[in-house]
Amino acid sequence: MNGTMKRTGYEAMNSDLIPENCNFSVYSMAAMAGGILLCLGIVLYAILTV
């Protein structure tokens, strides 16, 4: 073997979305999600009120 392994479908499904050594905090994820939702709300409001 050459040292590279392909991930099976089961391993790819069970892999964590965020790695354990990620420096991205929960608070910054919540702030980013809130900002995205705020932008989507503004755009949706602008579309519906025209």
PDBQT receptor file of N, H, CA, C and O in Angstrom, charges set to zero:
ATOM      1  N   MET A   1       0.838  -1.191   0.000  1.00  0.00    +0.000 N 
ATOM      2  CA  MET A   1       0.000   0.000   0.000  1.00  0.00    +0.000 C 
ATOM      3  C   MET A   1       0.876   1.246   0.000  1.00  0.00    +0.000 C 
ATOM      4  O   MET A   1       1.995   1.234   0.514  1.00  0.00    +0.000 OA
ATOM      5  N   ASN A   2       0.355   2.315  -0.581  1.00  0.00    +0.000 N 
ATOM      6  H   ASN A   2      -0.554   2.325  -0.999  1.00  0.00    +0.000 HD
ATOM      7  CA  ASN A   2       1.143   3.530  -0.679  1.00  0.00    +0.000 C 
ATOM      8  C   ASN A   2       0.868   4.521   0.449  1.00  0.00    +0.000 C 
ATOM      9  O   ASN A   2       1.347   5.654   0.398  1.00  0.00    +0.000 OA
ATOM     10  N   GLY A   3       0.115   4.122   1.454  1.00  0.00    +0.000 N 
ATOM     11  H   GLY A   3      -0.274   3.202   1.496  1.00  0.00    +0.000 HD
ATOM     12  CA  GLY A   3      -0.118   4.990   2.606  1.00  0.00    +0.000 C 
ATOM     13  C   GLY A   3      -1.363   5.846   2.515  1.00  0.00    +0.000 C 
ATOM     14  O   GLY A   3      -1.747   6.474   3.502  1.00  0.00    +0.000 OA
ATOM     15  N   THR A   4      -2.010   5.891   1.347  1.00  0.00    +0.000 N 
ATOM     16  H   THR A   4      -1.698   5.381   0.545  1.00  0.00    +0.000 HD
ATOM     17  CA  THR A   4      -3.242   6.671   1.238  1.00  0.00    +0.000 C 
ATOM     18  C   THR A   4      -4.420   5.733   1.325  1.00  0.00    +0.000 C 
ATOM     19  O   THR A   4      -4.409   4.638   0.761  1.00  0.00    +0.000 OA
ATOM     20  N   MET A   5      -5.431   6.171   2.034  1.00  0.00    +0.000 N 
ATOM     21  H   MET A   5      -5.441   7.060   2.492  1.00  0.00    +0.000 HD
ATOM     22  CA  MET A   5      -6.632   5.353   2.194  1.00  0.00    +0.000 C 
ATOM     23  C   MET A   5      -7.835   6.160   1.744  1.00  0.00    +0.000 C 
ATOM     24  O   MET A   5      -7.939   7.349   2.043  1.00  0.00    +0.000 OA
ATOM     25  N   LYS A   6      -8.736   5.521   1.031  1.00  0.00    +0.000 N 
ATOM     26  H   LYS A   6      -8.652   4.554   0.787  1.00  0.00    +0.000 HD
ATOM     27  CA  LYS A   6      -9.971   6.181   0.637  1.00  0.00    +0.000 C 
ATOM     28  C   LYS A   6     -10.990   5.982   1.752  1.00  0.00    +0.000 C 
ATOM     29  O   LYS A   6     -11.049   4.921   2.374  1.00  0.00    +0.000 OA
ATOM     30  N   ARG A   7     -11.788   7.010   1.995  1.00  0.00    +0.000 N 
ATOM     31  H   ARG A   7     -11.741   7.872   1.490  1.00  0.00    +0.000 HD
ATOM     32  CA  ARG A   7     -12.814   6.906   3.018  1.00  0.00    +0.000 C 
ATOM     33  C   ARG A   7     -14.030   6.198   2.447  1.00  0.00    +0.000 C 
ATOM     34  O   ARG A   7     -14.481   6.505   1.344  1.00  0.00    +0.000 OA
ATOM     35  N   THR A   8     -14.543   5.269   3.191  1.00  0.00    +0.000 N 
ATOM     36  H   THR A   8     -14.177   5.019   4.087  1.00  0.00    +0.000 HD
ATOM     37  CA  THR A   8     -15.763   4.602   2.757  1.00  0.00    +0.000 C 
ATOM     38  C   THR A   8     -16.938   5.530   3.020  1.00  0.00    +0.000 C 
ATOM     39  O   THR A   8     -16.788   6.545   3.700  1.00  0.00    +0.000 OA
ATOM     40  N   GLY A   9     -18.081   5.197   2.498  1.00  0.00    +0.000 N 
ATOM     41  H   GLY A   9     -18.204   4.373   1.946  1.00  0.00    +0.000 HD
ATOM     42  CA  GLY A   9     -19.273   6.013   2.711  1.00  0.00    +0.000 C 
ATOM     43  C   GLY A   9     -19.632   6.099   4.175  1.00  0.00    +0.000 C 
ATOM     44  O   GLY A   9     -20.059   7.154   4.645  1.00  0.00    +0.000 OA
ATOM     45  N   TYR A  10     -19.467   5.007   4.909  1.00  0.00    +0.000 N 
ATOM     46  H   TYR A  10     -19.120   4.150   4.528  1.00  0.00    +0.000 HD
ATOM     47  CA  TYR A  10     -19.791   4.999   6.339  1.00  0.00    +0.000 C 
ATOM     48  C   TYR A  10     -18.854   5.925   7.099  1.00  0.00    +0.000 C 
ATOM     49  O   TYR A  10     -19.300   6.676   7.967  1.00  0.00    +0.000 OA
ATOM     50  N   GLU A  11     -17.564   5.882   6.788  1.00  0.00    +0.000 N 
ATOM     51  H   GLU A  11     -17.203   5.272   6.083  1.00  0.00    +0.000 HD
ATOM     52  CA  GLU A  11     -16.609   6.748   7.481  1.00  0.00    +0.000 C 
ATOM     53  C   GLU A  11     -16.848   8.205   7.128  1.00  0.00    +0.000 C 
ATOM     54  O   GLU A  11     -16.705   9.072   7.990  1.00  0.00    +0.000 OA
ATOM     55  N   ALA A  12     -17.206   8.496   5.894  1.00  0.00    +0.000 N 
ATOM     56  H   ALA A  12     -17.322   7.791   5.194  1.00  0.00    +0.000 HD
ATOM     57  CA  ALA A  12     -17.461   9.873   5.490  1.00  0.00    +0.000 C 
ATOM     58  C   ALA A  12     -18.708  10.412   6.174  1.00  0.00    +0.000 C 
ATOM     59  O   ALA A  12     -18.762  11.590   6.526  1.00  0.00    +0.000 OA
ATOM     60  N   MET A  13     -19.721   9.549   6.370  1.00  0.00    +0.000 N 
ATOM     61  H   MET A  13     -19.677   8.592   6.085  1.00  0.00    +0.000 HD
ATOM     62  CA  MET A  13     -20.945   9.986   7.039  1.00  0.00    +0.000 C 
ATOM     63  C   MET A  13     -20.703  10.251   8.517  1.00  0.00    +0.000 C 
ATOM     64  O   MET A  13     -21.290  11.174   9.081  1.00  0.00    +0.000 OA
ATOM     65  N   ASN A  14     -19.861   9.467   9.142  1.00  0.00    +0.000 N 
ATOM     66  H   ASN A  14     -19.385   8.717   8.684  1.00  0.00    +0.000 HD
ATOM     67  CA  ASN A  14     -19.646   9.587  10.576  1.00  0.00    +0.000 C 
ATOM     68  C   ASN A  14     -18.502  10.519  10.943  1.00  0.00    +0.000 C 
ATOM     69  O   ASN A  14     -18.199  10.686  12.124  1.00  0.00    +0.000 OA
ATOM     70  N   SER A  15     -17.864  11.126   9.959  1.00  0.00    +0.000 N 
ATOM     71  H   SER A  15     -18.109  10.991   8.999  1.00  0.00    +0.000 HD
ATOM     72  CA  SER A  15     -16.800  12.066  10.279  1.00  0.00    +0.000 C 
ATOM     73  C   SER A  15     -17.424  13.341  10.814  1.00  0.00    +0.000 C 
ATOM     74  O   SER A  15     -18.506  13.739  10.384  1.00  0.00    +0.000 OA
ATOM     75  N   ASP A  16     -16.742  13.979  11.748  1.00  0.00    +0.000 N 
ATOM     76  H   ASP A  16     -15.862  13.656  12.097  1.00  0.00    +0.000 HD
ATOM     77  CA  ASP A  16     -17.275  15.182  12.360  1.00  0.00    +0.000 C 
ATOM     78  C   ASP A  16     -17.284  16.326  11.361  1.00  0.00    +0.000 C 
ATOM     79  O   ASP A  16     -16.373  16.459  10.544  1.00  0.00    +0.000 OA
ATOM     80  N   LEU A  17     -18.316  17.147  11.431  1.00  0.00    +0.000 N 
ATOM     81  H   LEU A  17     -19.057  17.039  12.095  1.00  0.00    +0.000 HD
ATOM     82  CA  LEU A  17     -18.408  18.305  10.559  1.00  0.00    +0.000 C 
ATOM     83  C   LEU A  17     -17.342  19.329  10.931  1.00  0.00    +0.000 C 
ATOM     84  O   LEU A  17     -16.743  19.953  10.055  1.00  0.00    +0.000 OA
ATOM     85  N   ILE A  18     -17.108  19.500  12.221  1.00  0.00    +0.000 N 
ATOM     86  H   ILE A  18     -17.595  18.993  12.932  1.00  0.00    +0.000 HD
ATOM     87  CA  ILE A  18     -16.082  20.415  12.718  1.00  0.00    +0.000 C 
ATOM     88  C   ILE A  18     -15.005  19.580  13.405  1.00  0.00    +0.000 C 
ATOM     89  O   ILE A  18     -15.315  18.848  14.345  1.00  0.00    +0.000 OA
ATOM     90  N   PRO A  19     -13.779  19.667  12.974  1.00  0.00    +0.000 N 
ATOM     91  CA  PRO A  19     -12.734  18.864  13.605  1.00  0.00    +0.000 C 
ATOM     92  C   PRO A  19     -12.501  19.286  15.064  1.00  0.00    +0.000 C 
ATOM     93  O   PRO A  19     -12.827  20.405  15.462  1.00  0.00    +0.000 OA
ATOM     94  N   GLU A  20     -11.936  18.371  15.841  1.00  0.00    +0.000 N 
ATOM     95  H   GLU A  20     -11.671  17.462  15.518  1.00  0.00    +0.000 HD
ATOM     96  CA  GLU A  20     -11.735  18.634  17.259  1.00  0.00    +0.000 C 
ATOM     97  C   GLU A  20     -10.733  19.747  17.508  1.00  0.00    +0.000 C 
ATOM     98  O   GLU A  20     -10.815  20.417  18.538  1.00  0.00    +0.000 OA
ATOM     99  N   ASN A  21      -9.795  19.965  16.607  1.00  0.00    +0.000 N 
ATOM    100  H   ASN A  21      -9.728  19.420  15.771  1.00  0.00    +0.000 HD
ATOM    101  CA  ASN A  21      -8.782  20.984  16.814  1.00  0.00    +0.000 C 
ATOM    102  C   ASN A  21      -9.157  22.314  16.176  1.00  0.00    +0.000 C 
ATOM    103  O   ASN A  21      -8.279  23.132  15.899  1.00  0.00    +0.000 OA
ATOM    104  N   CYS A  22     -10.431  22.542  15.942  1.00  0.00    +0.000 N 
ATOM    105  H   CYS A  22     -11.144  21.878  16.167  1.00  0.00    +0.000 HD
ATOM    106  CA  CYS A  22     -10.892  23.774  15.319  1.00  0.00    +0.000 C 
ATOM    107  C   CYS A  22     -10.890  24.906  16.347  1.00  0.00    +0.000 C 
ATOM    108  O   CYS A  22     -11.328  24.716  17.482  1.00  0.00    +0.000 OA
ATOM    109  N   ASN A  23     -10.394  26.089  15.949  1.00  0.00    +0.000 N 
ATOM    110  H   ASN A  23     -10.039  26.243  15.027  1.00  0.00    +0.000 HD
ATOM    111  CA  ASN A  23     -10.334  27.227  16.851  1.00  0.00    +0.000 C 
ATOM    112  C   ASN A  23     -11.537  28.153  16.708  1.00  0.00    +0.000 C 
ATOM    113  O   ASN A  23     -11.498  29.283  17.195  1.00  0.00    +0.000 OA
ATOM    114  N   PHE A  24     -12.582  27.710  16.067  1.00  0.00    +0.000 N 
ATOM    115  H   PHE A  24     -12.614  26.792  15.672  1.00  0.00    +0.000 HD
ATOM    116  CA  PHE A  24     -13.776  28.498  15.816  1.00  0.00    +0.000 C 
ATOM    117  C   PHE A  24     -14.747  28.260  16.952  1.00  0.00    +0.000 C 
ATOM    118  O   PHE A  24     -15.249  27.146  17.098  1.00  0.00    +0.000 OA
ATOM    119  N   SER A  25     -15.030  29.271  17.765  1.00  0.00    +0.000 N 
ATOM    120  H   SER A  25     -14.622  30.176  17.646  1.00  0.00    +0.000 HD
ATOM    121  CA  SER A  25     -15.849  29.068  18.960  1.00  0.00    +0.000 C 
ATOM    122  C   SER A  25     -17.330  29.018  18.617  1.00  0.00    +0.000 C 
ATOM    123  O   SER A  25     -17.752  29.409  17.528  1.00  0.00    +0.000 OA
ATOM    124  N   VAL A  26     -18.101  28.530  19.570  1.00  0.00    +0.000 N 
ATOM    125  H   VAL A  26     -17.759  28.212  20.454  1.00  0.00    +0.000 HD
ATOM    126  CA  VAL A  26     -19.547  28.443  19.392  1.00  0.00    +0.000 C 
ATOM    127  C   VAL A  26     -20.143  29.838  19.272  1.00  0.00    +0.000 C 
ATOM    128  O   VAL A  26     -21.088  30.044  18.511  1.00  0.00    +0.000 OA
ATOM    129  N   TYR A  27     -19.608  30.783  20.005  1.00  0.00    +0.000 N 
ATOM    130  H   TYR A  27     -18.840  30.616  20.624  1.00  0.00    +0.000 HD
ATOM    131  CA  TYR A  27     -20.122  32.153  19.957  1.00  0.00    +0.000 C 
ATOM    132  C   TYR A  27     -19.911  32.774  18.583  1.00  0.00    +0.000 C 
ATOM    133  O   TYR A  27     -20.798  33.459  18.073  1.00  0.00    +0.000 OA
ATOM    134  N   SER A  28     -18.762  32.546  17.985  1.00  0.00    +0.000 N 
ATOM    135  H   SER A  28     -18.042  31.990  18.399  1.00  0.00    +0.000 HD
ATOM    136  CA  SER A  28     -18.530  33.106  16.657  1.00  0.00    +0.000 C 
ATOM    137  C   SER A  28     -19.386  32.398  15.609  1.00  0.00    +0.000 C 
ATOM    138  O   SER A  28     -19.809  33.024  14.638  1.00  0.00    +0.000 OA
ATOM    139  N   MET A  29     -19.644  31.110  15.790  1.00  0.00    +0.000 N 
ATOM    140  H   MET A  29     -19.300  30.602  16.580  1.00  0.00    +0.000 HD
ATOM    141  CA  MET A  29     -20.553  30.414  14.870  1.00  0.00    +0.000 C 
ATOM    142  C   MET A  29     -21.963  30.974  14.994  1.00  0.00    +0.000 C 
ATOM    143  O   MET A  29     -22.644  31.168  13.986  1.00  0.00    +0.000 OA
ATOM    144  N   ALA A  30     -22.411  31.236  16.230  1.00  0.00    +0.000 N 
ATOM    145  H   ALA A  30     -21.858  31.078  17.048  1.00  0.00    +0.000 HD
ATOM    146  CA  ALA A  30     -23.748  31.792  16.439  1.00  0.00    +0.000 C 
ATOM    147  C   ALA A  30     -23.836  33.202  15.863  1.00  0.00    +0.000 C 
ATOM    148  O   ALA A  30     -24.856  33.565  15.277  1.00  0.00    +0.000 OA
ATOM    149  N   ALA A  31     -22.783  33.997  16.021  1.00  0.00    +0.000 N 
ATOM    150  H   ALA A  31     -21.954  33.702  16.497  1.00  0.00    +0.000 HD
ATOM    151  CA  ALA A  31     -22.783  35.350  15.468  1.00  0.00    +0.000 C 
ATOM    152  C   ALA A  31     -22.825  35.317  13.946  1.00  0.00    +0.000 C 
ATOM    153  O   ALA A  31     -23.512  36.127  13.324  1.00  0.00    +0.000 OA
ATOM    154  N   MET A  32     -22.098  34.390  13.350  1.00  0.00    +0.000 N 
ATOM    155  H   MET A  32     -21.540  33.732  13.855  1.00  0.00    +0.000 HD
ATOM    156  CA  MET A  32     -22.103  34.279  11.898  1.00  0.00    +0.000 C 
ATOM    157  C   MET A  32     -23.476  33.823  11.396  1.00  0.00    +0.000 C 
ATOM    158  O   MET A  32     -23.986  34.352  10.408  1.00  0.00    +0.000 OA
ATOM    159  N   ALA A  33     -24.064  32.855  12.070  1.00  0.00    +0.000 N 
ATOM    160  H   ALA A  33     -23.650  32.425  12.873  1.00  0.00    +0.000 HD
ATOM    161  CA  ALA A  33     -25.401  32.386  11.681  1.00  0.00    +0.000 C 
ATOM    162  C   ALA A  33     -26.420  33.504  11.837  1.00  0.00    +0.000 C 
ATOM    163  O   ALA A  33     -27.294  33.671  10.986  1.00  0.00    +0.000 OA
ATOM    164  N   GLY A  34     -26.316  34.272  12.919  1.00  0.00    +0.000 N 
ATOM    165  H   GLY A  34     -25.607  34.136  13.611  1.00  0.00    +0.000 HD
ATOM    166  CA  GLY A  34     -27.229  35.393  13.123  1.00  0.00    +0.000 C 
ATOM    167  C   GLY A  34     -27.070  36.452  12.052  1.00  0.00    +0.000 C 
ATOM    168  O   GLY A  34     -28.063  37.008  11.583  1.00  0.00    +0.000 OA
ATOM    169  N   GLY A  35     -25.850  36.740  11.660  1.00  0.00    +0.000 N 
ATOM    170  H   GLY A  35     -25.044  36.288  12.041  1.00  0.00    +0.000 HD
ATOM    171  CA  GLY A  35     -25.617  37.716  10.600  1.00  0.00    +0.000 C 
ATOM    172  C   GLY A  35     -26.177  37.266   9.271  1.00  0.00    +0.000 C 
ATOM    173  O   GLY A  35     -26.753  38.063   8.530  1.00  0.00    +0.000 OA
ATOM    174  N   ILE A  36     -26.012  35.994   8.967  1.00  0.00    +0.000 N 
ATOM    175  H   ILE A  36     -25.544  35.347   9.569  1.00  0.00    +0.000 HD
ATOM    176  CA  ILE A  36     -26.553  35.457   7.713  1.00  0.00    +0.000 C 
ATOM    177  C   ILE A  36     -28.083  35.525   7.725  1.00  0.00    +0.000 C 
ATOM    178  O   ILE A  36     -28.702  35.921   6.737  1.00  0.00    +0.000 OA
ATOM    179  N   LEU A  37     -28.688  35.132   8.861  1.00  0.00    +0.000 N 
ATOM    180  H   LEU A  37     -28.185  34.810   9.663  1.00  0.00    +0.000 HD
ATOM    181  CA  LEU A  37     -30.149  35.189   8.958  1.00  0.00    +0.000 C 
ATOM    182  C   LEU A  37     -30.655  36.629   8.878  1.00  0.00    +0.000 C 
ATOM    183  O   LEU A  37     -31.702  36.886   8.285  1.00  0.00    +0.000 OA
ATOM    184  N   LEU A  38     -29.919  37.562   9.469  1.00  0.00    +0.000 N 
ATOM    185  H   LEU A  38     -29.068  37.353   9.951  1.00  0.00    +0.000 HD
ATOM    186  CA  LEU A  38     -30.308  38.962   9.395  1.00  0.00    +0.000 C 
ATOM    187  C   LEU A  38     -30.269  39.459   7.952  1.00  0.00    +0.000 C 
ATOM    188  O   LEU A  38     -31.192  40.140   7.505  1.00  0.00    +0.000 OA
ATOM    189  N   CYS A  39     -29.216  39.125   7.228  1.00  0.00    +0.000 N 
ATOM    190  H   CYS A  39     -28.466  38.572   7.591  1.00  0.00    +0.000 HD
ATOM    191  CA  CYS A  39     -29.113  39.527   5.818  1.00  0.00    +0.000 C 
ATOM    192  C   CYS A  39     -30.223  38.902   4.987  1.00  0.00    +0.000 C 
ATOM    193  O   CYS A  39     -30.811  39.569   4.136  1.00  0.00    +0.000 OA
ATOM    194  N   LEU A  40     -30.513  37.632   5.225  1.00  0.00    +0.000 N 
ATOM    195  H   LEU A  40     -30.036  37.090   5.917  1.00  0.00    +0.000 HD
ATOM    196  CA  LEU A  40     -31.593  36.983   4.478  1.00  0.00    +0.000 C 
ATOM    197  C   LEU A  40     -32.938  37.617   4.801  1.00  0.00    +0.000 C 
ATOM    198  O   LEU A  40     -33.787  37.765   3.921  1.00  0.00    +0.000 OA
ATOM    199  N   GLY A  41     -33.132  37.988   6.057  1.00  0.00    +0.000 N 
ATOM    200  H   GLY A  41     -32.443  37.867   6.772  1.00  0.00    +0.000 HD
ATOM    201  CA  GLY A  41     -34.378  38.649   6.445  1.00  0.00    +0.000 C 
ATOM    202  C   GLY A  41     -34.539  39.994   5.783  1.00  0.00    +0.000 C 
ATOM    203  O   GLY A  41     -35.637  40.344   5.349  1.00  0.00    +0.000 OA
ATOM    204  N   ILE A  42     -33.464  40.756   5.695  1.00  0.00    +0.000 N 
ATOM    205  H   ILE A  42     -32.572  40.472   6.047  1.00  0.00    +0.000 HD
ATOM    206  CA  ILE A  42     -33.519  42.065   5.040  1.00  0.00    +0.000 C 
ATOM    207  C   ILE A  42     -33.848  41.905   3.559  1.00  0.00    +0.000 C 
ATOM    208  O   ILE A  42     -34.676  42.641   3.022  1.00  0.00    +0.000 OA
ATOM    209  N   VAL A  43     -33.211  40.962   2.909  1.00  0.00    +0.000 N 
ATOM    210  H   VAL A  43     -32.539  40.364   3.345  1.00  0.00    +0.000 HD
ATOM    211  CA  VAL A  43     -33.471  40.727   1.482  1.00  0.00    +0.000 C 
ATOM    212  C   VAL A  43     -34.904  40.253   1.266  1.00  0.00    +0.000 C 
ATOM    213  O   VAL A  43     -35.580  40.725   0.352  1.00  0.00    +0.000 OA
ATOM    214  N   LEU A  44     -35.368  39.334   2.092  1.00  0.00    +0.000 N 
ATOM    215  H   LEU A  44     -34.819  38.952   2.835  1.00  0.00    +0.000 HD
ATOM    216  CA  LEU A  44     -36.735  38.836   1.964  1.00  0.00    +0.000 C 
ATOM    217  C   LEU A  44     -37.746  39.948   2.215  1.00  0.00    +0.000 C 
ATOM    218  O   LEU A  44     -38.747  40.041   1.503  1.00  0.00    +0.000 OA
ATOM    219  N   TYR A  45     -37.503  40.787   3.209  1.00  0.00    +0.000 N 
ATOM    220  H   TYR A  45     -36.691  40.711   3.787  1.00  0.00    +0.000 HD
ATOM    221  CA  TYR A  45     -38.385  41.911   3.496  1.00  0.00    +0.000 C 
ATOM    222  C   TYR A  45     -38.424  42.884   2.316  1.00  0.00    +0.000 C 
ATOM    223  O   TYR A  45     -39.487  43.387   1.951  1.00  0.00    +0.000 OA
ATOM    224  N   ALA A  46     -37.260  43.142   1.726  1.00  0.00    +0.000 N 
ATOM    225  H   ALA A  46     -36.396  42.734   2.023  1.00  0.00    +0.000 HD
ATOM    226  CA  ALA A  46     -37.206  44.054   0.584  1.00  0.00    +0.000 C 
ATOM    227  C   ALA A  46     -37.964  43.485  -0.605  1.00  0.00    +0.000 C 
ATOM    228  O   ALA A  46     -38.623  44.226  -1.335  1.00  0.00    +0.000 OA
ATOM    229  N   ILE A  47     -37.877  42.178  -0.801  1.00  0.00    +0.000 N 
ATOM    230  H   ILE A  47     -37.342  41.577  -0.208  1.00  0.00    +0.000 HD
ATOM    231  CA  ILE A  47     -38.586  41.555  -1.930  1.00  0.00    +0.000 C 
ATOM    232  C   ILE A  47     -40.085  41.572  -1.694  1.00  0.00    +0.000 C 
ATOM    233  O   ILE A  47     -40.850  41.831  -2.623  1.00  0.00    +0.000 OA
ATOM    234  N   LEU A  48     -40.516  41.303  -0.482  1.00  0.00    +0.000 N 
ATOM    235  H   LEU A  48     -39.895  41.093   0.273  1.00  0.00    +0.000 HD
ATOM    236  CA  LEU A  48     -41.947  41.214  -0.210  1.00  0.00    +0.000 C 
ATOM    237  C   LEU A  48     -42.630  42.575  -0.154  1.00  0.00    +0.000 C 
ATOM    238  O   LEU A  48     -43.836  42.657  -0.387  1.00  0.00    +0.000 OA
ATOM    239  N   THR A  49     -41.902  43.638   0.144  1.00  0.00    +0.000 N 
ATOM    240  H   THR A  49     -40.923  43.571   0.333  1.00  0.00    +0.000 HD
ATOM    241  CA  THR A  49     -42.538  44.948   0.262  1.00  0.00    +0.000 C 
ATOM    242  C   THR A  49     -42.519  45.736  -1.034  1.00  0.00    +0.000 C 
ATOM    243  O   THR A  49     -43.032  46.854  -1.071  1.00  0.00    +0.000 OA
ATOM    244  N   VAL A  50     -41.953  45.200  -2.086  1.00  0.00    +0.000 N 
ATOM    245  H   VAL A  50     -41.537  44.292  -2.056  1.00  0.00    +0.000 HD
ATOM    246  CA  VAL A  50     -41.904  45.918  -3.370  1.00  0.00    +0.000 C 
ATOM    247  C   VAL A  50     -43.212  45.706  -4.113  1.00  0.00    +0.000 C 
ATOM    248  O   VAL A  50     -43.386  46.222  -5.217  1.00  0.00    +0.000 OA
TER     249      VAL A  50
